[in-house]
Amino acid sequence: MKRLKTSPFLLMFLILSGSFLLPPLVTYSQQAGSNQTFLPIIFAPPASPPAPTFRVNIPHFSDEIQSNETAIFWFGRVYDTDNYTDVRVGYTDEFLYVRLAIFDRQIWYDTTPSIQDLTDWDSAALYLNLNGNVGNTVNSNSYAFLGQLAWNEPNMEVAYQGNGGQWQQSGVSFTSTASWVSDGSQINLDGQDRGWTLTYSIPFTSLGYSSAPAPNTVWGMAITLYDRDDESGAIQISDKFWPPAMSSTAPSTWGQLSFGQPFVTSLRPAVQPDGTATIRHGLSGIVVKDGMVGGSSTCGAGLQNLFLSWGEANYAEAHQINIQNQYNLADWPCFSKFYITFPLDSLPSGVQVTSADLTLYHFSNAGNGASGIPTSLIQVMTVGEDWNEDTLTWNNAPLAVENVSQLFVPPYFNNPPAIARVWDVSSAVAEALANGTPLRLVIYSADSGQHSGKYFISSNAGNSSATERPTLTVNWANP
């Protein structure tokens, strides 16, 4: 069991003052007279203010999972003793696929694994609730799947099922597969590594389904990431959660896993608009803020000690931005996301959105013209909170709330003029307008191949590129 050593006086002060600053406590329980071990109960800190409902719309694959086309989201941060995780999700008719790619400086696995100490080492828990993200207790439709990093050892994994509000060990069948990547070091040593991966394959038949759930079925989903950074376990490291305010025994605090991607096949209504608004930085005095986080187009070149500085890098006022990801976790210093916020106050009051497009101008690609550079499925997700361009970093950037659009973008190299790439963001604009908020988006990919980075012009570009700055075009109609 991992927990901080805290004096009783400090603990009493925190309780009386309402300042619950301790990391989540992890405890095991065992039923009297039984050899069944129960899942640790995780008490995550409460959200303040209330967190949005995080939702992941996942794609269906008719044959094999194409990792570069899976839905992607993330949580955590990159730092000395903190871990960050990219999560890819998809499904076939037979199974659910969930892949965690974890940035981790120190990788430690248990050479004599047991269920009782599974979460004391590098490991993760995936939670599913077949009734959705509802209910304050777990029941027979609630499942938890724990997998642990292993090397030259059988993977240690165990499933749990809800029983009367508790997690009880279960024989539900699933598979977890782990791997790791180093930065010249070896596993279970003090040298610096790059990270590790854990991939879950969960057959639908194990959950009582004969095939995949029907499109638009919504399950509850949550993830807990456990970390160990030394042999003895003396270094105290807080667990990481998605959603950040999740409690393992309260599915109502989890996110939503929705089968299918309705935005891929949806058709715009045949409505004649009454007007069109073009929103672009500098046009009629409009201010559009955007920011890049991650490795930029240089893979973080010049940063000292990537685990201390990469996640804190800020690129305010950058004229060009990069969107990049890769299946090979060793190259995470090249990963890059793009955040952008469009004000909607230029739209007339009370109008209805009939369609809306996001246009980014693509001028080049990573790889310097190398062969085999992939086409990227670039995904657009909504963001539920504001951010500051001057302080925006990978570590403090808001999480994605929901994936709402995507577009295949082929490579393109320095052939002016830049090419317009257009995403349908109608639903996101309509929701933001209804809520009275700006349109806040983050753009990322689940790419797999090397040199996947796509370079676009930012809102900070000079006047010579003013018409190629990111543009939101909204068609609207009077009710």
ROZAGU-509440 format. One line per 8 residues: number of its first residue (from 1); their letters; for each residue y, x, z negated of C-alpha. Coordinates in steps of 0.2 Angstrom, whole numbers, m for minus. Each point is the difference from the previous one (the first is absolute). Layout:
N
NUM) a) Y/X/Z ~ ...
***
This chain:
479
1) mkrlktsp) 0/0/0 ~ 17/7/5 ~ 16/m4/m10 ~ 15/9/m7 ~ 0/6/m18 ~ 14/m10/m8 ~ 6/0/m18 ~ m2/m17/m9
9) fllmflil) 18/0/m4 ~ 5/2/18 ~ m13/m13/5 ~ 7/m13/m13 ~ 18/4/6 ~ m5/m4/18 ~ m9/m16/m5 ~ 14/m6/m11
17) sgsfllpp) 14/4/13 ~ m10/m7/15 ~ 0/17/9 ~ m18/1/5 ~ 1/16/9 ~ m18/6/m3 ~ m11/2/15 ~ m14/m13/3
25) lvtysqqa) m14/2/m12 ~ m18/1/7 ~ m14/m6/m11 ~ m18/m3/3 ~ m11/m13/m9 ~ m18/m3/m2 ~ m8/m16/m5 ~ m11/1/m16
33) gsnqtflp) m18/1/4 ~ 3/3/19 ~ 0/15/11 ~ 14/m8/11 ~ 16/10/1 ~ 16/m10/2 ~ 14/5/12 ~ 16/8/m9
41) iifappas) 13/m13/m3 ~ 16/6/7 ~ 17/m6/m7 ~ 13/5/13 ~ 19/0/m6 ~ 8/m17/4 ~ 11/m1/15 ~ 19/m1/m2
49) ppaptfrv) 7/m9/9 ~ m15/m11/6 ~ m9/9/14 ~ m2/m8/17 ~ m16/m6/7 ~ m8/14/9 ~ m10/m5/15 ~ m10/9/13
57) niphfsde) m5/m8/16 ~ m16/9/6 ~ m7/1/18 ~ m17/m5/5 ~ m10/12/11 ~ m14/m7/11 ~ m10/16/m1 ~ 4/16/m10
65) iqsnetai) 15/2/m11 ~ 15/9/9 ~ 8/9/m14 ~ 16/3/10 ~ 2/m19/2 ~ m3/m6/m18 ~ 13/m7/m11 ~ 9/13/m11
73) fwfgrvyd) 9/m1/m17 ~ 3/13/m13 ~ 4/3/m19 ~ 3/15/m12 ~ 10/15/3 ~ m2/19/5 ~ 3/11/m14 ~ m8/14/m11
81) tdnytdvr) m11/m12/m10 ~ 3/m16/9 ~ m10/m7/15 ~ 5/m10/15 ~ m12/m11/10 ~ 0/m6/18 ~ m12/m15/1 ~ m7/m6/17
89) vgytdefl) m9/m17/0 ~ m10/m9/14 ~ m16/m10/2 ~ m14/m5/12 ~ m11/m15/0 ~ m11/10/m12 ~ 10/9/m13 ~ 18/4/m7
97) yvrlaifd) 6/18/2 ~ 13/8/m12 ~ 4/18/1 ~ 11/9/m13 ~ 8/16/6 ~ 6/9/m16 ~ 13/14/m1 ~ m7/10/m15
105) rqiwydtt) 5/18/m5 ~ m15/2/m12 ~ m17/m7/5 ~ m13/m1/m14 ~ m17/m9/1 ~ m14/m3/m13 ~ m15/11/3 ~ m10/m10/m12
113) psiqdltd) 7/m18/4 ~ m3/m15/m11 ~ 7/m17/1 ~ 7/2/m18 ~ 12/14/6 ~ 3/m5/18 ~ 18/m3/m2 ~ 3/16/m9
121) wdsaalyl) m1/9/17 ~ 8/m2/17 ~ m6/m18/4 ~ 7/m17/5 ~ m3/m18/m3 ~ 1/m14/13 ~ 2/m18/m6 ~ m3/m16/10
129) nlngnvgn) 2/m18/m5 ~ m8/m12/12 ~ 11/m14/m6 ~ 16/9/4 ~ 13/8/m11 ~ m1/m14/m12 ~ m6/m2/m18 ~ 3/9/m17
137) tvnsnsya) m18/5/m2 ~ m14/7/11 ~ m16/m11/4 ~ m15/1/11 ~ 11/0/15 ~ 8/16/m6 ~ m7/17/4 ~ 4/18/m3
145) flgqlawn) m6/16/9 ~ 1/17/m8 ~ m3/16/10 ~ 2/18/m5 ~ 3/16/9 ~ m16/10/2 ~ m4/16/9 ~ m18/5/4
153) epnmevay) m5/m14/m12 ~ m5/m18/2 ~ 16/m11/0 ~ 2/m8/m17 ~ 4/m18/3 ~ m2/m16/m10 ~ 5/m19/3 ~ 6/m13/m13
161) qgnggqwq) 1/m18/1 ~ 11/m12/m11 ~ m9/m9/m14 ~ 9/m11/m12 ~ 16/10/1 ~ m8/17/m1 ~ m7/13/13 ~ m19/1/m1
169) qsgvsfts) m10/13/10 ~ m8/m7/15 ~ m13/4/13 ~ 12/m5/15 ~ m4/12/14 ~ 14/10/8 ~ 3/18/6 ~ 13/13/m4
177) taswvsdg) 2/16/9 ~ 11/14/m6 ~ 7/16/8 ~ 14/13/m5 ~ 11/12/9 ~ 7/16/m8 ~ 15/12/3 ~ m11/16/m1
185) sqinldgq) m7/m4/m17 ~ m17/m7/m5 ~ m4/m16/m9 ~ m2/0/m19 ~ 12/15/m1 ~ 18/3/m5 ~ 6/4/17 ~ 10/m12/10
193) drgwtlty) m8/m13/11 ~ 7/m13/12 ~ m10/m16/m5 ~ m15/m11/2 ~ m6/m16/8 ~ m11/m14/m6 ~ m6/m13/12 ~ m8/m17/m5
201) sipftslg) m11/m10/11 ~ m4/m17/m8 ~ m12/m11/9 ~ 5/m19/0 ~ m17/m5/m4 ~ 1/9/m17 ~ 14/m12/m4 ~ m9/m16/5
209) yssapapn) 6/m1/18 ~ m11/m1/15 ~ 13/8/11 ~ 19/4/m1 ~ 12/m12/m8 ~ 9/m12/12 ~ 17/6/6 ~ 14/m3/m12
217) tvwgmait) m12/1/m15 ~ 10/8/m14 ~ m9/10/m14 ~ 9/9/m15 ~ m1/19/1 ~ 6/14/m11 ~ m4/19/m2 ~ 1/12/m15
225) lydrddes) 0/19/3 ~ m7/12/m13 ~ 5/18/0 ~ m7/16/m8 ~ 9/17/2 ~ m10/12/m11 ~ m17/3/m6 ~ 2/m6/m18
233) gaiqisdk) 10/m15/4 ~ 14/6/m12 ~ 14/m3/13 ~ 6/m18/m3 ~ 2/m10/16 ~ 5/m18/2 ~ m10/m11/11 ~ 7/m7/16
241) fwppamss) 0/m18/5 ~ 2/m12/15 ~ 9/m11/m3 ~ 10/10/m13 ~ m1/m14/m13 ~ m19/m5/2 ~ m11/m3/m14 ~ m18/2/4
249) tapstwgq) m5/m16/m9 ~ 14/m12/7 ~ m2/m3/19 ~ 17/m8/0 ~ 7/17/m2 ~ m9/7/16 ~ 6/0/18 ~ m7/m10/14
257) lsfgqpfv) m13/5/13 ~ 2/m12/15 ~ m14/1/14 ~ 8/1/17 ~ 17/4/7 ~ 8/m16/5 ~ 16/9/7 ~ m12/9/13
265) tslrpavq) m4/m17/9 ~ 15/m11/m5 ~ 11/m7/14 ~ 18/m3/m1 ~ 5/m18/0 ~ 8/m5/17 ~ 17/m4/m8 ~ 16/2/10
273) pdgtatir) 12/10/m12 ~ 17/m5/m4 ~ 6/18/m2 ~ m5/18/m2 ~ 5/13/m12 ~ m1/19/3 ~ 0/10/m16 ~ 2/19/2
281) hglsgivv) 9/13/m10 ~ 18/2/5 ~ 0/m15/11 ~ 14/m12/m5 ~ 1/10/m16 ~ m18/m4/m6 ~ m8/13/m12 ~ m18/3/2
289) kdgmvggs) m8/12/m11 ~ m16/9/3 ~ m9/15/m7 ~ m16/11/3 ~ m11/6/m13 ~ m15/13/0 ~ m1/15/11 ~ 13/m4/14
297) stcgaglq) m5/8/16 ~ m3/17/m8 ~ m14/m4/m12 ~ 11/4/m14 ~ 4/18/6 ~ 11/10/m12 ~ m5/m10/m16 ~ m6/10/m14
305) nlflswge) m16/m6/m8 ~ m4/m16/9 ~ m7/m9/m15 ~ 17/3/m9 ~ 12/m2/14 ~ m7/m10/15 ~ 0/m17/m9 ~ 18/2/m5
313) anyaeahq) 7/5/17 ~ 15/m10/6 ~ 5/m1/18 ~ 16/m10/m1 ~ 11/0/16 ~ m14/6/11 ~ 3/m4/18 ~ m18/m1/5
321) iniqnqyn) m15/m6/m10 ~ m19/2/1 ~ m14/m13/m3 ~ m17/9/m3 ~ m17/0/m9 ~ m17/8/3 ~ m18/m3/m5 ~ m1/18/m5
329) ladwpcfs) 7/0/m18 ~ 3/19/1 ~ 15/m3/11 ~ 9/m12/m12 ~ 16/11/0 ~ 2/m7/18 ~ 0/m18/m5 ~ 16/m10/1
337) kfyitfpl) 6/m18/m2 ~ 16/m9/5 ~ 10/m12/m10 ~ 14/m11/7 ~ 11/m15/m7 ~ 9/m12/12 ~ 14/m11/m7 ~ m2/m18/5
345) dslpsgvq) 17/m7/m5 ~ 6/0/18 ~ m12/m15/4 ~ 8/m17/m2 ~ m4/m9/m16 ~ m14/m12/1 ~ m8/5/16 ~ m18/1/4
353) vtsadltl) m8/16/7 ~ m9/m3/17 ~ m4/18/3 ~ 5/18/m6 ~ m4/17/7 ~ 1/17/m7 ~ 4/13/13 ~ m2/19/m4
361) yhfsnagn) 4/13/14 ~ m14/12/2 ~ 5/17/7 ~ m14/13/m4 ~ m16/3/m8 ~ m8/13/m12 ~ m12/13/8 ~ 12/7/12
369) gasgipts) m9/m6/16 ~ m17/4/m6 ~ m15/m9/8 ~ m9/m14/m9 ~ 15/m7/m9 ~ m5/m17/m6 ~ 9/m17/2 ~ 5/m6/m17
377) liqvmtvg) m1/m18/m7 ~ 16/0/m9 ~ 1/m14/m14 ~ 16/m9/m7 ~ m1/m6/m18 ~ 13/m9/m10 ~ 8/8/m16 ~ 4/m10/m15
385) edwnedtl) 14/11/m8 ~ 16/9/4 ~ 1/19/2 ~ 13/14/2 ~ 0/10/15 ~ 8/15/m9 ~ m14/1/m13 ~ m15/m8/10
393) twnnapla) m16/10/m1 ~ m19/m2/2 ~ m2/m1/m18 ~ 13/m13/m4 ~ 0/m10/16 ~ m5/m19/m2 ~ m18/m5/3 ~ m4/m11/15
401) venvsqlf) m1/m18/m4 ~ m9/m7/16 ~ m4/6/17 ~ 8/m11/12 ~ 0/8/18 ~ m8/14/9 ~ 1/9/17 ~ m10/13/10
409) vppyfnnp) 12/14/4 ~ m6/13/13 ~ 6/18/m1 ~ 17/4/9 ~ 8/17/2 ~ 18/4/2 ~ 3/m10/16 ~ 17/m8/m2
417) paiarvwd) 5/m14/m1 ~ m10/m5/m16 ~ m12/m14/2 ~ 2/m16/m10 ~ m15/m5/m11 ~ 1/m18/m6 ~ m8/m9/m15 ~ 0/m18/m3
425) vssavaea) 7/m3/m17 ~ 4/m18/1 ~ m9/m5/m16 ~ 7/13/m10 ~ 18/m4/5 ~ m3/m19/m3 ~ m6/4/m18 ~ 14/12/m4
433) langtplr) 13/m13/7 ~ m8/m13/m11 ~ 0/11/m15 ~ 18/5/3 ~ m4/19/1 ~ 2/13/13 ~ m15/4/11 ~ m8/15/m9
441) lviysads) m14/9/10 ~ m11/15/m1 ~ m9/7/15 ~ m16/11/m1 ~ m17/2/9 ~ m19/2/m4 ~ m1/13/13 ~ m16/11/1
449) gqhsgkyf) 4/13/13 ~ 10/16/m1 ~ 18/1/7 ~ 2/m19/m2 ~ 18/1/m5 ~ 12/m11/10 ~ 18/5/0 ~ 14/m13/0
457) issnagns) 19/m1/m1 ~ 7/m5/m16 ~ 16/m10/m5 ~ 8/16/m4 ~ 0/6/18 ~ 17/5/7 ~ 11/m11/12 ~ m9/7/15
465) saterptl) m16/m9/m6 ~ 9/m15/m7 ~ m9/m13/11 ~ m17/9/m4 ~ 1/m3/m19 ~ m13/m11/m8 ~ 4/m18/5 ~ m4/m17/m7
473) tvnwanp) 2/m15/13 ~ m1/m17/m8 ~ m1/m16/10 ~ 5/m15/m10 ~ 2/m19/2 ~ 9/m13/m10 ~ m11/m11/m10
***
